Amino acid sequence: MNAIIAIDPGKTGAIAYDCAGALLKVYDMPDTSAGVVSMLRSLSYGPDIALVLIEKQQSMPKQGVSSTFTLAEGYGLLQGVVMALGLPMDFVRPAEWKKRLGLTNADKAGSRDMAARLFPDQADLFARQKDHGRAEAALLTVYARRHMIGERKAA
């Protein structure tokens, strides 16, 4: 049984764990580096991890130096922890996974709506406006299962 860990980085991001196509767990991004390490370590002890998919981050125009540094620091931490755990890792740009799932013009509410439809038993995880990170992490697992796992096996 192959599991997927998908990460929507950032302060409002989240980490989703999917085992065999059934979303099992979604967590808000921990506030500390130690929390990130602990969470990823605990998730990696389950079934074989087929992939850890991290949404690719980049600085945005007019973004301040401090916020760009914070973004890069958190993004690098995630990569380092996944590498240290010896887990297979890949990255996807937001525009790519959203296009492949049909969210090309969707805002954060669109991501929450789609996640609630795809995971009706866990729709309450995506109910609040601030739950968009949870929704996007969950949708990243869907993208990985549909568009990456089969491709990785074939390679």
SULKA-V869213 format. One record per helix or strand. SS is the DSSP state (a for helix, b for strand). FROM is the first residue (numbers start at 1). LEN is the number of residues. Records with the same first field share a line. If there is no record, write none. Layout:
SS=FROM-LEN  FROM-LEN
//
This chain:
b=3-6  14-6  22-7  49-7  89-4
a=33-11  65-20  94-7  108-11  120-7  129-19  149-6
//
